[in-house]
Amino acid sequence: QVQLVESGGGLVQAGGSLRLSCTASGPTSCISTMDWYRQAPGKERELVATVTNGGRTNYADSVKGRFTISRDNAKNTLYLQMNSLKSEDTAGYYCHARCPGTYTLYDYWGQGTQVTVSS
């Protein structure tokens, strides 16, 4: 099965930038859509950005114009470039991948990486 490992989180000042990475291993050729989610303590997990295998992207309204999701299929890596960071971006960020099966969809999650934005 697919394994996902996030990296790149840390502490950054408001207005700064951070680049998250998610490296996939295992049968990565099965992956169709990849996503970044985030969750702050006491809040629901929310979808931040999505990218399909064909490169189509979608973003939450709260991050449009500031975040960019991309993927390098040759490197089996998903990225989230975060610019103009705000304190409300503080959360654990989780990589998600979906693989279509014959009758079902298989979902895979990373362990998360913490992003903390100080104001």
VENHUQUI-V476839 format. One record per helix or strand. SS is the DSSP state (helix for helix, strand for strand). FROM is the first residue (numbers start at 1). TO is the last residue. Records with the same first field share a line. If there is no record, write none. Layout:
SS = FROM-TO  FROM-TO
This chain:
strand = 3-7  10-13  18-25  31-39  46-51  57-59  67-72  77-82  91-100  105-109  113-118
helix = 28-30  87-89
